[in-house]
Amino acid sequence: MTLSAGAEEGVRAEPFTPPAVESAAAKEMARSILDFEVTLPLAANQEGARSFQEDALWLEQETMEAPEPVSETGGETSAEALNEPVWPAAETSDGLIAGGGVRTGWRKNVFPHFRFGGFYDDNIFISEFHRESDFIAFAGFGLRLGVGEVQAPLYTLRETRNVPHLYEAPPQPFGNYVLADYSGTYFAFADHSEQNAYDQDALLSAGWMGSKLSLGFEARFQSLSSPDIDVGRRVRRYITGLTGRAEYDLSPKTSLETDISFVSTQYRSNLDSNEFLNENWLNLELTPKLKIAPGIGFGLLTIQESPDQPFGRALLRIVYDYSEKLAFNGRIGVEYRDLERGSGFRNNPVFGLGATYIPFESTTISMSAYRTAEASAVLAGADYTRTGVDLKVRQRFLQRFHVTLTGGYENLDYHAVSRASIPARSDDYVFGRASVAFDVTRWGTAEVFYNYQRDSSSHPGNSFTDNQVGIEIDLAF
């Protein structure tokens, strides 16, 4: 399990590897991989956290990447022609990074970043019978330090900042880099000051690529306060995660990969849990457009006041770059979970399927479907299966305006994991989001948004409807 961070209880799918192919659709899928793996239902959007725009302007701003190499004569693509600064590169003594003597262009990055805004929420406690509304203002500051090829981890960090890790997040592409980031955001309630909270998200990530062996590491800590669909109210949670990855190339088209992770989720007044997971893959490039990876996984989930749950997985991961405009990516498999003695095993299909379509340069359409098993933080002796689908459409206008529409549905079906009986519960959750963002400058974006979410639960008191409308301004220097 790889640690992620951010909004409410997030919709998620099973992890998969970003496509290595270079079509426009594959690049967009790799860049917006968290849209598939971590589709943030509005319930989840941490106090109105925005759905960040991902385009070339943002990429240049975030990574501070130097312009492409230019000829002696400069030409149309020179730094001067682009009116962009040339950022200093830090290279090894021989000027080469990574196996095979490939110049990777390491960059030193120091970024302070800020976010502030406010939103109106007509059901701050996601309550069925006692709806209370409020206006919530927020202001945040962060500092990011990075060196090396930080482009890929920055995409994931931007999408997952302040999102609670409740799922296996997608693995990062390997690279040579070190990245550290801290973000703190204070939320102030106009009429419910007792709910004021300071959320924190700290990350340390590093990667190394040799001629055959590649390694990756990530450590993350989060302290988050937000509503939780499973619990049915606002909660404070503390999440600590560690992840290690290794890949060894057997040939130009074949490699072995192993991923090991540990995630601990602690609540102030709900059920704590810890999960260890190891997944192992044989990566095969069948054609330049098609890559598959059979894999097996083993894990152990421990939940407070519940029996331990050892489990295993048989998986198949697929990456298919159909064309320049269309790419598919996903994984399917079966999970075998060992329940308390006398309860036997439970076999559960798991999958995460995604597609990205780019009909025009300024238009991106992404879809995903997912099915996973998760631990309940409110019902002792229970977990639940989450099955869902979502759609996202993003359109860029006049280079600086971005309109994004997101919607989806998921079902939460609860099961007993011990011989003790639990209340029957099934939730049908619908969410939607509409936003318009404007790139005010290369380092600043303003966005207005509307969030809608509705949960129809068979458990008394857990159904709710919620609406949010607000504005957010993000600055990254």
Steps between C-alpha positions, in 0.01 A plus 500: 500500500640840406415798710286777360356803671166741458130528499236308664463134483625466141362288225779283379595220275768236513848624417667468164818613332495815286545431131853520373396568143515851362168574333312814605230288664757291687680810623174650618406175674837493673464865599143464620545151639349601830179595325461127440656360813379765738190653359408740778129491564374829624444352837861448495617837386684618807312813593460610143845401379504574133530252214827634364544575132774309324628667187828608350500837673461336840765242419757766415413692815507204737814324382688812400621292209748667268386550140588235244858519367533750218737541210793736491288750313226497760204464267132525589534274805781681677453606861497861390229431242293320763560785744591243764794489742757225459515325836841374616564128466686296760677201350740236621871550456490332159184683400307174461213355700341154483608186318629508148653845533172684446500869588188551711541868579473508878337813641526657843156618613397705803132595493294679761133441422180652637127435480214702639129551443165409645181309431144463622395150611131430572568177695836519674439184708352296208199437726169350391276660763694796645636699209720793598652744253803725529753705308853365526807708423840337455861610457801278445875522463752245385861456398628254242865404456602284207793399287499279192220371282213613721236538226314171561495513883389864484192402299401242759579732790287780354202266452526325836601777739263494801322186374482228770668178392227235496614298202794363308616796293666452160876444493717787384712472186859448605743791476803665654374752753453603863183688595385637836176692553310643796152650480290645781146638461284669763120473468288760684123450540289816524230354733657178631838611630536174697556332160798720410791281399859509379576224250853389417656293224874415497674295230849366433549315171809383312590291197809360330550337160801290406576315179279207609379563857257779596396587859232723650405607853225711654411600857195709583318633806159670501279654765157566346156613618203444267168316461517124445227309313575173680483662845220740407642818656811716523807321636863570579743240367879453498650303213857372474625314195824343377557362150796332330528391136759320295516396135770294325527480121549144377500618137395811305139372506483304827543601863425384853332743742420485871300756703488498881294739710361564846220741592373583848174694547423630849176672612423701809176313567461229232660168411871512415648277231838392361567335166812336357510411130754339267432469126733339247484539121650360181490790254480399133503729195316296237493780241596869508134572577411211733654416836373244750614391847373191683542539874432358843451685828497423871385715787374528856230738622460558873200696631425605855233275660501271193686180411814525287446445128782335301432520126648412164445624146542362148524793258553603139608855411448631146614816318376550143577810296244467223582824319628853548159595638385190690669299777383227737649397832389276781526185705269215582519211742358303790567559869485214751439626853537274808226584751475405866521128572164345430406767247716361217640686200339766285586526132450849358561620143705821498574726208589850391438589135564835338499669160611843382381654172629827354278587201661846473814656642302701755250226596556201727244234592583234760295212637561237766336204668620337823429238764699465824468383862549742790490498880216670684597757762157497666368140499712258705544164329409635156651616175336605176533459124511823302386481136470807282532684171584861417542737206705820467499753216750786489494778239750782457388832351718789384806327650430626854143387578424143606153353543483164678194278553524188717233252603467145624324230698617243749352230720629408846395149606587399859600146608576333831859378542433308821232275645349802675198650325508855363218731395407455133624800302526598135567853370435647154711811457475755215735794454560781253724801462511798263784752500640786296865591549702790364879513481551855623877473458754223449511460877138564599159343429153604617210254495128507580333166564177325588490158670199271540478169684221273616516177697201266529581256780301210641656579840289752698657843518765451231309639201570862410504765227766769488575803282811716496583813301817701534820649365864407537823676403825307465844653479829318435822701470 
